[in-house]
């Protein structure tokens, strides 16, 4: 049976399709397609009451926290920089609750761009609120730059060579959250991937794998989620994570 992978969504006050212009919970198709290409079943997780997060995660085999708007600086005890985008409080509340539930249950977790930043904040870390050179010159277009893995890490095992990745973010990890280590860097020293060092499968990447052709990061999550569903595993099913990207 293919593992069920939940992906958090955007929540927009106005979205257009066909003749409609309505509030919408939405997700770029790159996310579910990447899950599917890696061998998983994708399900969207729009913002809900944070108190329901644990019961939602208990039904999943793996969790993806998607990219999106900047994390509100109050979440990590900072004053907002003038270049920090408007808060997305409902997403912050929901996704922090999802991350906490995944960490508590041992559910495999992949956090992408904003998701990686939120993972770091959830574990007590802080963020750089603005940096240059990690977005394309044209608004709404993804750039590309190389990232270098740290040998021996979870990410370094999945992708052992330096590789170019699709990227669009203006914020990044500053002080690492508790239990996290860096598993990839950009050429300018920016933290590009983080992970936990214990037995829980938890990885955050600063770039957007859903916008590229390399499925190895998502395949690693799906593989971990598949192992959790096997006999002897600890699947959540039986055990009752835009400006920054």
C-alpha positions as CSV (number, residue, x, y, z in Angstrom):
1,X,0.0,0.0,0.0
2,X,1.3,3.4,-0.9
3,X,2.0,5.7,2.1
4,X,-0.4,8.6,2.7
5,X,1.5,11.9,2.7
6,X,-0.2,15.0,3.9
7,X,0.8,18.4,2.5
8,X,-0.1,21.7,4.2
9,X,-1.8,24.3,1.9
10,X,-2.0,28.0,1.3
11,X,-5.1,29.9,2.5
12,X,-6.0,32.8,0.2
13,X,-8.7,35.4,0.6
14,X,-9.1,35.6,-3.2
15,X,-8.2,33.1,-5.9
16,X,-9.4,33.0,-9.5
17,X,-10.3,30.0,-11.7
18,X,-12.8,29.9,-14.6
19,X,-15.6,32.4,-13.7
20,X,-14.9,32.3,-10.0
21,X,-13.0,34.6,-7.6
22,X,-13.4,33.2,-4.2
23,X,-11.5,32.5,-0.9
24,X,-9.5,29.2,-1.4
25,X,-7.2,26.7,0.2
26,X,-4.8,25.9,-2.6
27,X,-1.5,24.2,-3.4
28,X,0.7,24.4,-6.4
29,X,0.4,21.1,-8.3
30,X,4.2,20.6,-8.1
31,X,3.7,19.4,-4.5
32,X,1.2,16.5,-5.0
33,X,2.8,15.5,-8.3
34,X,6.2,15.2,-6.6
35,X,4.6,13.0,-3.8
36,X,3.0,10.9,-6.5
37,X,6.3,10.6,-8.6
38,X,8.1,9.5,-5.4
39,X,5.5,6.7,-4.8
40,X,3.2,8.3,-2.3
41,X,-0.5,9.3,-2.1
42,X,-0.9,13.0,-1.6
43,X,-3.6,14.6,0.6
44,X,-4.1,18.4,1.2
45,X,-4.2,19.7,4.7
46,X,-5.8,23.2,4.7
47,X,-5.6,25.2,7.9
48,X,-7.8,23.9,10.7
49,X,-8.1,24.2,14.5
50,X,-4.6,23.5,15.9
51,X,-6.2,21.2,18.5
52,X,-7.1,18.8,15.7
53,X,-3.5,18.5,14.4
54,X,-2.5,15.4,16.4
55,X,-5.6,13.5,15.2
56,X,-4.8,14.5,11.6
57,X,-1.2,13.5,11.8
58,X,-2.2,10.2,13.4
59,X,-3.9,9.3,10.1
60,X,-0.9,10.1,8.0
61,X,2.3,8.1,7.1
62,X,4.3,11.2,6.3
63,X,3.9,15.0,6.4
64,X,5.1,17.8,4.2
65,X,5.0,21.4,5.3
66,X,4.8,23.5,2.1
67,X,6.4,26.9,1.3
68,X,4.6,30.2,1.5
69,X,4.7,33.5,3.3
70,X,7.1,34.7,5.9
71,X,6.8,33.4,9.4
72,X,5.6,36.1,11.8
73,X,8.7,37.4,13.7
74,X,6.8,37.4,17.0
75,X,7.0,33.5,16.8
76,X,10.7,33.7,17.4
77,X,10.8,36.8,19.7
78,X,11.8,39.4,17.0
79,X,10.5,42.7,15.8
80,X,9.5,42.7,12.1
81,X,11.9,44.0,9.6
82,X,10.4,46.4,7.1
83,X,11.1,43.9,4.4
84,X,9.3,41.0,6.1
85,X,5.9,40.2,4.5
86,X,2.5,40.4,6.2
87,X,1.7,37.6,8.7
88,X,-0.2,34.4,7.8
89,X,-1.3,33.7,11.4
90,X,-3.8,30.9,10.6
91,X,-1.1,29.0,8.7
92,X,1.5,29.7,11.4
93,X,-0.8,28.3,14.1
94,X,-1.9,25.2,12.1
95,X,1.5,24.3,10.7
96,X,3.3,24.7,14.0
97,X,0.7,22.4,15.5
98,X,1.2,19.9,12.7
99,X,5.0,20.0,13.2
100,X,4.7,19.5,16.9
101,X,2.3,16.5,16.4
102,X,4.7,14.9,13.8
103,X,7.7,15.4,16.2
104,X,5.7,13.9,19.1
105,X,4.5,10.9,17.1
106,X,7.7,10.2,15.1
107,X,5.8,10.7,11.8
108,X,8.3,11.3,9.0
109,X,8.4,15.1,8.2
110,X,9.8,17.0,5.2
111,X,9.6,20.8,5.6
112,X,10.1,22.9,2.5
113,X,11.3,26.6,2.4
114,X,8.9,28.4,4.8
115,X,8.3,24.9,6.2
116,X,12.0,24.6,7.1
117,X,12.0,28.0,8.7
118,X,8.9,27.1,10.7
119,X,10.5,23.8,11.8
120,X,13.5,25.8,13.1
121,X,11.2,28.2,14.9
122,X,9.1,25.3,16.4
123,X,12.4,24.0,18.0
124,X,13.3,27.4,19.4
125,X,15.5,28.7,16.6
126,X,15.5,32.1,14.9
127,X,15.4,33.5,11.4
128,X,17.3,36.0,9.3
129,X,14.5,38.2,8.1
130,X,16.1,39.4,4.9
131,X,19.0,38.3,2.7
132,X,19.9,39.0,-0.9
133,X,20.7,36.7,-3.8
134,X,18.3,33.8,-3.2
135,X,15.5,35.0,-5.5
136,X,15.3,35.5,-9.3
137,X,15.5,39.0,-10.7
138,X,11.9,38.6,-11.9
139,X,9.1,38.5,-9.3
140,X,7.2,35.2,-9.5
141,X,10.0,33.3,-11.1
142,X,12.2,30.6,-9.4
143,X,15.9,31.1,-9.5
144,X,18.6,28.4,-9.2
145,X,21.8,28.0,-7.2
146,X,24.0,25.1,-6.1
147,X,23.8,23.6,-2.6
148,X,26.5,21.5,-1.0
149,X,25.5,18.5,1.2
150,X,27.2,17.8,4.5
151,X,28.6,14.2,4.3
152,X,27.1,11.7,6.6
153,X,23.8,13.5,7.1
154,X,20.4,12.3,6.1
155,X,20.3,14.8,3.2
156,X,23.9,14.0,2.3
157,X,23.1,10.3,2.0
158,X,20.0,11.0,-0.2
159,X,21.9,13.5,-2.4
160,X,25.6,13.0,-2.0
161,X,26.8,15.5,-4.6
162,X,26.6,19.3,-4.9
163,X,23.5,20.0,-7.0
164,X,21.6,23.0,-8.4
165,X,18.2,23.6,-6.8
166,X,15.2,25.8,-7.6
167,X,14.9,28.5,-5.1
168,X,12.9,31.6,-4.1
169,X,13.3,33.0,-0.6
170,X,14.5,36.1,1.2
171,X,14.7,34.6,4.7
172,X,16.8,31.8,6.2
173,X,17.7,30.0,9.3
174,X,19.8,32.0,11.8
175,X,20.2,30.3,15.2
176,X,19.5,26.6,14.9
177,X,16.6,25.1,16.9
178,X,17.2,22.5,19.5
179,X,18.4,19.1,18.2
180,X,18.9,20.4,14.6
181,X,22.1,20.2,12.6
182,X,22.9,21.7,9.2
183,X,23.0,19.2,6.4
184,X,23.5,21.5,3.3
185,X,24.9,25.0,2.7
186,X,24.7,27.4,-0.2
187,X,27.9,28.9,-1.6
188,X,27.5,32.1,0.5
189,X,27.1,30.0,3.7
190,X,23.3,30.2,3.9
191,X,21.8,27.2,5.7
192,X,20.1,25.2,3.0
193,X,19.0,22.0,4.8
194,X,18.5,21.0,8.5
195,X,17.6,17.7,10.1
196,X,17.3,16.1,13.5
197,X,20.0,13.7,14.6
198,X,17.9,11.3,16.5
199,X,15.9,8.3,15.1
200,X,13.0,10.5,13.9
201,X,13.0,11.2,10.1
202,X,12.9,15.0,10.0
203,X,14.4,17.0,7.2
204,X,14.0,20.6,6.2
205,X,15.2,22.1,2.8
206,X,15.3,25.7,2.0
207,X,14.7,25.3,-1.7
208,X,11.6,24.0,-3.7
209,X,12.1,20.4,-4.8
210,X,8.5,20.4,-6.2
211,X,9.7,22.8,-8.9
212,X,12.6,20.6,-10.2
213,X,13.1,17.1,-11.6
214,X,15.1,15.6,-8.8
215,X,12.8,13.4,-6.7
216,X,15.4,12.1,-4.3
217,X,14.4,14.2,-1.3
218,X,10.7,13.3,-1.6
219,X,11.6,9.7,-2.3
220,X,13.6,9.6,1.0
221,X,10.5,10.8,2.8
222,X,8.2,8.3,1.1
223,X,10.6,5.5,1.9
224,X,10.7,6.5,5.5
225,X,6.9,6.7,5.6
226,X,6.7,3.3,3.9
227,X,8.9,1.7,6.6
228,X,6.7,3.2,9.3
229,X,3.7,1.4,7.9
230,X,5.4,-2.0,7.8
231,X,4.9,-4.6,10.6
232,X,7.0,-3.6,13.5
233,X,7.0,0.1,12.4
234,X,5.4,2.9,14.3
235,X,2.9,4.2,11.7
236,X,0.7,7.1,12.7
237,X,-2.2,4.9,11.6
238,X,-1.5,2.6,14.5
239,X,0.0,5.0,16.9
240,X,-3.0,6.5,18.6
241,X,6.4,22.1,9.2
242,X,5.0,34.5,-0.6
243,X,8.0,35.9,-0.1
244,X,10.2,33.6,1.7
245,X,8.9,30.6,-0.3
